[in-house]
Amino acid sequence: SSDLVPAVNQIELHPALQQRELRELHAAHSIATEAWSPLAQGAVLAEPAIADIAARHGRSPAQVVLRWHLQLGNVVIPKSVTPARIRENIDVFDFALSAEEMSALGGLDRGLRTGPDPDTLN
Ligand SMILES: NC(=O)c1ccc[n+]([C@@H]2O[C@H](COP(=O)([O-])OP(=O)(O)OC[C@H]3O[C@@H](n4cnc5c(N)ncnc54)[C@H](OP(=O)(O)O)[C@@H]3O)[C@@H](O)[C@H]2O)c1
């Protein structure tokens, strides 16, 4: 154990793995939450609820997911090798999700891990 509190904890985090308990712990200790695989490597982009919200805003599903992260206060760094997607992914600061939309996205947690579970990682 240590008295040193981390400044940031990077965890797998996206609408299909929302990590509520850990985010609350981070908030209580002023630890920034950084999402890895913030788009679930694309696995959440076909979710009908996300597509509906995207269509309502004239945005892409990826932009909706990134906006959800930002409104939760997460540090979010999506990865793309596609120039048009890189531009799209930074273009998320001129619209906002409503409380109803945030809560609809909040209902999409299904414990989906795209990477290793730290509790069982050898
Ligand atoms: N700490 C860790 O253990 C850990 C583990 C995994 C990742 N990470 C970090 O998290 C970063 C991102 O994670 P990740 O690459 O695993 O997953 P991600 O960012 O959730 O997803 C990347 C995938 O989504 C696609 N994509 C990106 N933007 C899109 C858009 N606007 N529309 C449609 N598809 C889009 C990309 O395709 P294209 O590239 O083909 O465009 C790529 O296949 C990594 O760069 C890494 O630094 C950390």
The ligand as an SDF file (V2000), in Angstrom:
LIG
                    3D

 48 52  0  0  0  0  0  0  0  0999 V2000
   -4.1230    0.6970  -21.3090 N   0  0  0  0  0  0  0  0  0  0  0  0
   -4.4940   -0.3280  -22.0750 C   0  0  0  0  0  0  0  0  0  0  0  0
   -4.4160   -1.4950  -21.7010 O   0  0  0  0  0  0  0  0  0  0  0  0
   -5.0810   -0.0410  -23.4120 C   0  0  0  0  0  0  0  0  0  0  0  0
   -5.7120   -1.0580  -24.1440 C   0  0  0  0  0  0  0  0  0  0  0  0
   -6.3110   -0.7520  -25.3770 C   0  0  0  0  0  0  0  0  0  0  0  0
   -6.2250    0.5530  -25.8480 C   0  0  0  0  0  0  0  0  0  0  0  0
   -5.5960    1.5250  -25.1330 N   0  0  0  0  0  0  0  0  0  0  0  0
   -5.5270    2.9240  -25.6370 C   0  0  0  0  0  0  0  0  0  0  0  0
   -6.7970    3.3710  -26.0820 O   0  0  0  0  0  0  0  0  0  0  0  0
   -6.6730    3.9250  -27.4020 C   0  0  0  0  0  0  0  0  0  0  0  0
   -7.8920    3.6090  -28.1930 C   0  0  0  0  0  0  0  0  0  0  0  0
   -8.2700    2.2540  -28.0040 O   0  0  0  0  0  0  0  0  0  0  0  0
   -8.5650    1.1930  -29.1600 P   0  0  0  0  0  0  0  0  0  0  0  0
   -7.8120    1.5040  -30.4010 O   0  0  0  0  0  0  0  0  0  0  0  0
   -8.4160   -0.1600  -28.5450 O   0  0  0  0  0  0  0  0  0  0  0  0
  -10.1460    1.3490  -29.4100 O   0  0  0  0  0  0  0  0  0  0  0  0
  -11.1760    2.5000  -29.8260 P   0  0  0  0  0  0  0  0  0  0  0  0
  -10.5570    3.8480  -29.8710 O   0  0  0  0  0  0  0  0  0  0  0  0
  -12.3700    2.2550  -28.9700 O   0  0  0  0  0  0  0  0  0  0  0  0
  -11.5970    2.0270  -31.2960 O   0  0  0  0  0  0  0  0  0  0  0  0
  -10.7110    2.0560  -32.3900 C   0  0  0  0  0  0  0  0  0  0  0  0
  -11.4610    1.4290  -33.5650 C   0  0  0  0  0  0  0  0  0  0  0  0
  -12.6110    2.2280  -33.8680 O   0  0  0  0  0  0  0  0  0  0  0  0
  -12.5530    2.6590  -35.2130 C   0  0  0  0  0  0  0  0  0  0  0  0
  -13.0180    4.0630  -35.2410 N   0  0  0  0  0  0  0  0  0  0  0  0
  -12.3980    5.1440  -34.7110 C   0  0  0  0  0  0  0  0  0  0  0  0
  -13.1030    6.2510  -34.9220 N   0  0  0  0  0  0  0  0  0  0  0  0
  -14.2180    5.8740  -35.6220 C   0  0  0  0  0  0  0  0  0  0  0  0
  -15.3290    6.5870  -36.1490 C   0  0  0  0  0  0  0  0  0  0  0  0
  -15.4370    7.9010  -36.0100 N   0  0  0  0  0  0  0  0  0  0  0  0
  -16.2880    5.8670  -36.8030 N   0  0  0  0  0  0  0  0  0  0  0  0
  -16.1830    4.5240  -36.9410 C   0  0  0  0  0  0  0  0  0  0  0  0
  -15.1610    3.8050  -36.4540 N   0  0  0  0  0  0  0  0  0  0  0  0
  -14.1670    4.4740  -35.8090 C   0  0  0  0  0  0  0  0  0  0  0  0
  -11.1020    2.5470  -35.6380 C   0  0  0  0  0  0  0  0  0  0  0  0
  -11.0310    2.2630  -37.0210 O   0  0  0  0  0  0  0  0  0  0  0  0
   -9.8810    2.8530  -38.0100 P   0  0  0  0  0  0  0  0  0  0  0  0
   -8.6230    3.0150  -37.2150 O   0  0  0  0  0  0  0  0  0  0  0  0
   -9.7840    1.7700  -39.0590 O   0  0  0  0  0  0  0  0  0  0  0  0
  -10.4100    4.1470  -38.5420 O   0  0  0  0  0  0  0  0  0  0  0  0
  -10.6330    1.3530  -34.8220 C   0  0  0  0  0  0  0  0  0  0  0  0
  -10.9950    0.1310  -35.4610 O   0  0  0  0  0  0  0  0  0  0  0  0
   -5.4330    3.2570  -27.9970 C   0  0  0  0  0  0  0  0  0  0  0  0
   -4.8100    4.1120  -28.9180 O   0  0  0  0  0  0  0  0  0  0  0  0
   -4.5590    2.9790  -26.7710 C   0  0  0  0  0  0  0  0  0  0  0  0
   -3.6570    4.0300  -26.5310 O   0  0  0  0  0  0  0  0  0  0  0  0
   -5.0280    1.2410  -23.9310 C   0  0  0  0  0  0  0  0  0  0  0  0
  1  2  1  0
  2  3  2  0
  2  4  1  0
  4  5  1  0
  4 48  2  0
  5  6  2  0
  6  7  1  0
  7  8  2  0
  8  9  1  0
  8 48  1  0
  9 10  1  0
  9 46  1  0
 10 11  1  0
 11 12  1  0
 11 44  1  0
 12 13  1  0
 13 14  1  0
 14 15  2  0
 14 16  1  0
 14 17  1  0
 17 18  1  0
 18 19  2  0
 18 20  1  0
 18 21  1  0
 21 22  1  0
 22 23  1  0
 23 24  1  0
 23 42  1  0
 24 25  1  0
 25 26  1  0
 25 36  1  0
 26 27  1  0
 26 35  1  0
 27 28  2  0
 28 29  1  0
 29 30  1  0
 29 35  2  0
 30 31  1  0
 30 32  2  0
 32 33  1  0
 33 34  2  0
 34 35  1  0
 36 37  1  0
 36 42  1  0
 37 38  1  0
 38 39  2  0
 38 40  1  0
 38 41  1  0
 42 43  1  0
 44 45  1  0
 44 46  1  0
 46 47  1  0
M  CHG  2   8   1  16  -1
M  END
$$$$
